[in-house]
């Protein structure tokens, strides 16, 4: 994934690799995670005490500076790299900044006499819930050599690099997921200079309609279409079935009952997590491939400013998480994010446009029809100029047109479109 970096011209890119570890290293990592979790919960407790006393907000730097004294009190903290501990403080602070924000929002609502949801403290990290820690590259604490990764205080680890790491390593996070170990590097790399969009020829400019129907993942203004990947439909059903199985296996217990869930229940849970991971990987591969194809063929992209539907919040039932619609939405979100992020590296251009009226405006005469056509009508028919066109292609053309207006201005675009 990509992130914009504050320093000019640099982009952050992350690379995730699987680690193959000896039992000893696994023990060290698990122990480090436990120490991090302990520290997180300990500092969280201190923050709660101060907050409940007189609503004092403990500052990040305060907790950071308390680390040396804490190490004297609790020598086991010394087993973990100092920067890793600092990162724990940082993560906790982030959670608390969110908490303060939510408190402020609640107070604002209450002042207006509105009902506000209760605000809870950042969560206590249960066993196994603290699943990653982060090293920062300073004074050679991270080394990558001959297919092996070295971290100070941990040692050498076998790493499977399926793709090349680029740029300069900034941080390395170790994470454990479903019993597997990974290293996630965040690297700073140079951004390509921006293309002059005015120099991009028209045949390299494309409008993409993404939220079209059950049949298509995207439709281009050229008429090209991409079918929805089959696994998205299937995945929804499979995950839903698993979730159902999971809810059946859970024994009904009172809220106070803190006993561990049954072995069988845990096994099902792990199986569900594995299935979900598999789907997520398929989704990722698909999105990567689509974005690559588009970037190889085009330089300027008009896309709608896509907002995933909020069906999740409606249904309280957990299985709603796995609905096919949600699957499509998350694949689309990922696809668009990738497209957006990738062009940051190459200097290509994505313009997001408001999708309003793109399906009820004629892409030839630009006149808007008063009513939206029904979804089942696959052909857009213009009552003004007589245009008959696939409705998604019509939308994609409108999206491109809107994007061009945003980028080049109305006059420039009118000139271009007036010439036959
Ligand atoms: Zn028309």
Boltz pocket constraint, residues with backbone or C-beta under 6 A from the ligand:
constraints:
  - pocket:
      binder: B
      contacts: [[A, 362], [A, 363], [A, 364], [A, 365], [A, 366], [A, 367], [A, 382], [A, 383], [A, 384], [A, 385], [A, 386], [A, 387]]
      max_distance: 6.0
